């Protein structure tokens, strides 16, 4: 059975070494806090304006300002900066925090589309950092897809009988 990281690598096309190349450079020191705020603002502006209702609906119960803050604080923390996210929200626990949402292959690709466009519209991020960040984002998006599929498997009844489980199968 493949691990979640192995599935993420297979589905994303990004091997773990490339995904975690963000750890080779302190991107927070290199880019600064405001760059991460700008990136997250560009991203969520695109998300909340997305023409696809199914995708916008994933974020419907979130306030845009909170989503921006959660994302940039996580990025800052993950990419070499202070633990802003953990200080305010606790451990990131990405799979657990995304459990309520349908993190499908389609949703991951839509998310990645918006992140790629947000990276393109954030001029303070150099080309090498953009590549490293996008590899991390792509791998992480599919890590969350793998986690979502695991969650869905656990919710399926173990028995496939016509009774919806073996509770009523025996007279």
C-alpha positions as a Markdown table, in Angstrom:
| # | Residue | x | y | z |
|---|---|---|---|---|
| 1 | Unk | 0.0 | 0.0 | 0.0 |
| 2 | Unk | 1.4 | 3.4 | -1.0 |
| 3 | Unk | 1.9 | 6.0 | 1.7 |
| 4 | Unk | 0.2 | 9.4 | 1.3 |
| 5 | Unk | 3.6 | 11.0 | 0.4 |
| 6 | Unk | 4.1 | 8.3 | -2.3 |
| 7 | Unk | 0.6 | 8.9 | -3.7 |
| 8 | Unk | 1.3 | 12.7 | -3.7 |
| 9 | Unk | 4.4 | 12.2 | -5.7 |
| 10 | Unk | 2.8 | 9.8 | -8.2 |
| 11 | Unk | -0.3 | 12.0 | -8.7 |
| 12 | Unk | 1.4 | 15.4 | -8.7 |
| 13 | Unk | 4.4 | 14.3 | -10.9 |
| 14 | Unk | 6.7 | 16.0 | -8.3 |
| 15 | Unk | 9.1 | 13.7 | -6.3 |
| 16 | Unk | 9.6 | 14.4 | -2.7 |
| 17 | Unk | 13.1 | 15.8 | -3.2 |
| 18 | Unk | 11.7 | 18.5 | -5.5 |
| 19 | Unk | 8.7 | 19.1 | -3.3 |
| 20 | Unk | 10.8 | 19.7 | -0.2 |
| 21 | Unk | 13.5 | 21.7 | -2.0 |
| 22 | Unk | 11.9 | 24.7 | -0.3 |
| 23 | Unk | 13.8 | 23.6 | 2.8 |
| 24 | Unk | 17.2 | 24.2 | 1.1 |
| 25 | Unk | 16.7 | 28.0 | 1.2 |
| 26 | Unk | 15.0 | 30.2 | 3.8 |
| 27 | Unk | 12.4 | 31.6 | 1.5 |
| 28 | Unk | 11.0 | 33.8 | 4.3 |
| 29 | Unk | 14.3 | 35.6 | 4.7 |
| 30 | Unk | 14.8 | 35.8 | 1.0 |
| 31 | Unk | 11.3 | 37.1 | 0.2 |
| 32 | Unk | 10.0 | 38.8 | 3.3 |
| 33 | Unk | 6.6 | 38.8 | 5.1 |
| 34 | Unk | 4.9 | 41.3 | 2.7 |
| 35 | Unk | 5.6 | 39.0 | -0.3 |
| 36 | Unk | 3.8 | 36.1 | 1.4 |
| 37 | Unk | 0.9 | 38.5 | 2.3 |
| 38 | Unk | 0.7 | 39.6 | -1.4 |
| 39 | Unk | 0.8 | 36.1 | -2.7 |
| 40 | Unk | -2.0 | 34.9 | -0.5 |
| 41 | Unk | -4.0 | 38.1 | -1.3 |
| 42 | Unk | -3.6 | 37.5 | -5.0 |
| 43 | Unk | -4.5 | 33.9 | -4.6 |
| 44 | Unk | -7.7 | 34.4 | -2.6 |
| 45 | Unk | -8.8 | 37.3 | -4.8 |
| 46 | Unk | -8.8 | 34.8 | -7.7 |
| 47 | Unk | -10.4 | 32.0 | -5.6 |
| 48 | Unk | -13.3 | 34.2 | -4.4 |
| 49 | Unk | -13.8 | 35.5 | -8.0 |
| 50 | Unk | -13.6 | 32.0 | -9.6 |
| 51 | Unk | -16.3 | 31.5 | -12.3 |
| 52 | Unk | -16.9 | 27.9 | -11.1 |
| 53 | Unk | -19.5 | 27.8 | -8.4 |
| 54 | Unk | -18.5 | 24.3 | -7.3 |
| 55 | Unk | -15.0 | 25.6 | -6.5 |
| 56 | Unk | -16.1 | 28.9 | -4.8 |
| 57 | Unk | -18.5 | 26.8 | -2.7 |
| 58 | Unk | -15.6 | 25.1 | -1.0 |
| 59 | Unk | -14.6 | 28.4 | 0.5 |
| 60 | Unk | -18.2 | 29.7 | 1.1 |
| 61 | Unk | -18.0 | 29.4 | 4.9 |
| 62 | Unk | -14.6 | 31.2 | 5.1 |
| 63 | Unk | -14.0 | 34.9 | 5.4 |
| 64 | Unk | -11.6 | 36.0 | 2.7 |
| 65 | Unk | -9.5 | 38.0 | 5.2 |
| 66 | Unk | -9.2 | 35.0 | 7.5 |
| 67 | Unk | -8.3 | 32.7 | 4.6 |
| 68 | Unk | -5.6 | 35.1 | 3.5 |
| 69 | Unk | -4.1 | 35.3 | 7.0 |
| 70 | Unk | -4.2 | 31.5 | 7.6 |
| 71 | Unk | -2.5 | 30.9 | 4.3 |
| 72 | Unk | 0.3 | 33.4 | 4.5 |
| 73 | Unk | 1.0 | 32.5 | 8.2 |
| 74 | Unk | 1.3 | 28.9 | 7.2 |
| 75 | Unk | 3.5 | 29.7 | 4.2 |
| 76 | Unk | 5.7 | 31.9 | 6.4 |
| 77 | Unk | 6.1 | 29.2 | 9.0 |
| 78 | Unk | 6.7 | 26.4 | 6.5 |
| 79 | Unk | 9.2 | 28.4 | 4.5 |
| 80 | Unk | 11.6 | 29.4 | 7.2 |
| 81 | Unk | 9.9 | 32.2 | 9.1 |
| 82 | Unk | 8.4 | 32.5 | 12.6 |
| 83 | Unk | 5.7 | 30.0 | 13.7 |
| 84 | Unk | 2.9 | 32.5 | 13.1 |
| 85 | Unk | 0.3 | 29.9 | 12.2 |
| 86 | Unk | 1.0 | 27.6 | 15.1 |
| 87 | Unk | 1.0 | 30.4 | 17.6 |
| 88 | Unk | -2.5 | 31.5 | 16.5 |
| 89 | Unk | -4.1 | 28.2 | 15.4 |
| 90 | Unk | -2.0 | 25.3 | 16.8 |
| 91 | Unk | -0.3 | 22.6 | 14.7 |
| 92 | Unk | -1.1 | 23.0 | 11.0 |
| 93 | Unk | -2.4 | 19.4 | 10.6 |
| 94 | Unk | -3.2 | 19.9 | 7.0 |
| 95 | Unk | -5.2 | 16.8 | 6.3 |
| 96 | Unk | -7.3 | 17.3 | 9.5 |
| 97 | Unk | -7.9 | 21.0 | 8.8 |
| 98 | Unk | -9.0 | 20.2 | 5.2 |
| 99 | Unk | -11.2 | 17.2 | 6.3 |
| 100 | Unk | -14.5 | 19.0 | 5.9 |
| 101 | Unk | -13.8 | 20.0 | 2.3 |
| 102 | Unk | -14.0 | 17.9 | -0.9 |
| 103 | Unk | -10.3 | 17.8 | -1.8 |
| 104 | Unk | -10.6 | 16.0 | -5.1 |
| 105 | Unk | -8.1 | 15.8 | -8.1 |
| 106 | Unk | -10.3 | 18.4 | -9.8 |
| 107 | Unk | -10.3 | 20.8 | -6.8 |
| 108 | Unk | -6.5 | 20.4 | -6.5 |
| 109 | Unk | -6.0 | 21.3 | -10.1 |
| 110 | Unk | -8.2 | 24.3 | -9.8 |
| 111 | Unk | -6.4 | 25.4 | -6.6 |
| 112 | Unk | -3.1 | 25.0 | -8.3 |
| 113 | Unk | -4.3 | 27.0 | -11.3 |
| 114 | Unk | -5.0 | 29.9 | -9.0 |
| 115 | Unk | -1.8 | 29.5 | -7.1 |
| 116 | Unk | 0.2 | 29.5 | -10.3 |
| 117 | Unk | -1.5 | 32.7 | -11.5 |
| 118 | Unk | -1.0 | 34.3 | -8.0 |
| 119 | Unk | 2.7 | 33.4 | -8.2 |
| 120 | Unk | 2.9 | 35.0 | -11.7 |
| 121 | Unk | 1.3 | 38.2 | -10.4 |
| 122 | Unk | 3.7 | 38.5 | -7.4 |
| 123 | Unk | 6.7 | 40.1 | -8.9 |
| 124 | Unk | 8.8 | 40.0 | -5.7 |
| 125 | Unk | 9.2 | 36.2 | -6.1 |
| 126 | Unk | 12.2 | 35.3 | -8.3 |
| 127 | Unk | 11.9 | 32.5 | -10.9 |
| 128 | Unk | 13.8 | 29.9 | -8.8 |
| 129 | Unk | 11.7 | 30.5 | -5.7 |
| 130 | Unk | 8.5 | 30.2 | -7.8 |
| 131 | Unk | 9.6 | 26.8 | -9.2 |
| 132 | Unk | 10.4 | 25.5 | -5.7 |
| 133 | Unk | 7.2 | 26.9 | -4.3 |
| 134 | Unk | 5.0 | 25.5 | -7.1 |
| 135 | Unk | 6.6 | 22.1 | -6.7 |
| 136 | Unk | 5.8 | 22.2 | -2.9 |
| 137 | Unk | 2.3 | 23.4 | -3.6 |
| 138 | Unk | 1.6 | 20.7 | -6.3 |
| 139 | Unk | 2.9 | 17.9 | -4.1 |
| 140 | Unk | 1.0 | 19.2 | -1.0 |
| 141 | Unk | -2.2 | 19.6 | -3.0 |
| 142 | Unk | -2.1 | 15.9 | -4.0 |
| 143 | Unk | -1.0 | 14.9 | -0.4 |
| 144 | Unk | -4.4 | 16.5 | 0.7 |
| 145 | Unk | -6.2 | 14.6 | -2.1 |
| 146 | Unk | -4.7 | 11.3 | -0.9 |
| 147 | Unk | -5.8 | 12.2 | 2.7 |
| 148 | Unk | -9.3 | 13.0 | 1.4 |
| 149 | Unk | -9.5 | 9.6 | -0.3 |
| 150 | Unk | -8.3 | 7.9 | 2.8 |
| 151 | Unk | -11.0 | 9.7 | 4.8 |
| 152 | Unk | -13.7 | 8.7 | 2.3 |
| 153 | Unk | -12.5 | 5.0 | 2.4 |
| 154 | Unk | -12.9 | 5.0 | 6.2 |
| 155 | Unk | -16.5 | 6.3 | 5.8 |
| 156 | Unk | -17.5 | 3.5 | 3.5 |
| 157 | Unk | -19.3 | 0.5 | 5.0 |
| 158 | Unk | -17.0 | -2.5 | 5.2 |
| 159 | Unk | -19.8 | -4.8 | 3.9 |
| 160 | Unk | -21.2 | -4.3 | 0.4 |
| 161 | Unk | -24.3 | -6.3 | 1.0 |
| 162 | Unk | -27.8 | -5.0 | 0.0 |
| 163 | Unk | -28.6 | -4.3 | 3.7 |
| 164 | Unk | -26.0 | -1.4 | 3.9 |
| 165 | Unk | -23.8 | -3.2 | 6.3 |
| 166 | Unk | -24.0 | -6.5 | 8.1 |
| 167 | Unk | -26.1 | -5.2 | 11.0 |
| 168 | Unk | -29.4 | -6.4 | 9.5 |
| 169 | Unk | -28.1 | -9.2 | 7.3 |
| 170 | Unk | -28.7 | -12.0 | 9.7 |
| 171 | Unk | -32.4 | -12.8 | 10.7 |
